[in-house]
Amino acid sequence: MKTIIIGPNGQMGRYITACVKQTDGLIPYAGVGRKGAAYIGKDLGTVAMLGETIGVPVVDNLEEVIEEADVIIDFSTRETSLEVLALAVKYKTPLVCGTTGFSEGEKEQFYQAAMTIPLLYAANTSKLVNIMKELLQVVTETLKEEADIEIVEMHDRNKKDAPSGTAKDLGEVIAGALKKELKDIARYEKEGISPREEGSLRFHSMRMGNVASSHSVYFGCLGERLEITHHAYSFECFARGACDCALFLKGKNPGYYTIADALQLGSTNV
């Protein structure tokens, strides 16, 4: 599959480019970067720091390369991803998107796009994070209202949205297992006197250094607690998952697919 990588000079873009090059069934076809960026026109291997040139261009106009592409992988920014989405629909090109921070209205654009193209959206493409969701479903359904539940997430200093898209996904799984809406029970970081609200789900976000990703869910009961945690040592696990998603879309009909579909997991992923 001829693969376009959006933002190949970013931390995720570099890992995705390397992974695409190493994955049977995928070939790097083009990189698409910011308009006017200094690296536009250079070789994708150079821009993604692969240590070699690979004869693949980096352009700043997706329409220059999209017609012959088989799939787009986009882990860029909210604004860029919405532009990529519109062009993917225009040219009917399958799309894997892992960007986070979209509003509810913007998410609706993805659902609408999936009526025209095969689209896989995933806030987190790590296989272990998605197994973590399965575990959270079981624990929450077992404990129900017995536990006080808190989510703590940590990312690099440059991540813009908080809580992370993954933290919200974990919250959705927990809320669903409690048969509640996340918006009704979610509470975010507080200060001063802030006693726990009965039945609430509290989120805490940390941004520091170059932490790739860390998510912990705490189930606190009287006299004991259970912690379910995932740590990503680097962005490689997300890149590998993204490549699995791209391969999954080959030959698929238009539709809104999830990481659960690609990794053949359960149905808790959102």
Steps between C-alpha positions, in 0.01 A plus 500: 500500500640839399502691828498874562635612839375834629753698706803276438736722699295478822575249773216270392559563131859382526405175669214443254727558202754249633226248576337537157837435337545183709146364461418242234204623299574871548739728311574868570352696211526860622533718805288812544626781721418859593475746215828683457691290752876481443491125439246513214654353184744283692504121503262334746781286640697811586203687650395201713862442607519145367871534436456452125323646200216288362403684183169623639403868498372724778249755371283764661190441288318171557315533170832463315533137610162374620354368172734198474509424874334198659485628859584805712636482855447822693619569855542874465298788645128559534499772233713303254303181551172670411656620174633150431157353572334726244750405229479130584124521441546701179740241355338199673827397666497274808616679815650402835482790745652502848480872570317604819337814638196518270175659612176301481406689184834419340465133593170502313693590184688171533175303530367674191823436309475130577192485280732567205839347594641222718605696808666375816519741789689406816612728783756233587636231267695304761387138523560488875299817568208343321538180702501730804153616398378142508633464855334824610168376369522183708617675819241777480213263432612291799549784752226733373449782752719336765823667383613862473655527153769745391695529173853643492673563168847630415637623166784708359521871570376596153170312498222756465173330597413387851380254605655290226278334242599165646400608852161603366466165323578318825239718668244411235561130561456545875189716462349248259563215744322706768216568254560873526605784270859618546394865485280445804767349724831646374674745732830669426789620716401720794665709766426596857230308684368243254343195664424208271158514339319170535501313169742739328790405272794735551771578243853627567741610224877546520726646230875461539820435308474258212272242662344301216182393679391369838146421615393363838151421624453464875212310659497599867303288746506501879833358616631419152540625145555361153716678241496426127782680321651525155838662429628566148880516496499664158261582217591180314204304636257760364673500160479122474132514588444769238658278235279209607201732458611605152535137390158424646335760275617330179196403296255620764171664411425852623433497872612620840744243637670483839821362642294213639417399143862521387647313796208256530432591859169533685244775456596744778715723279351836406 
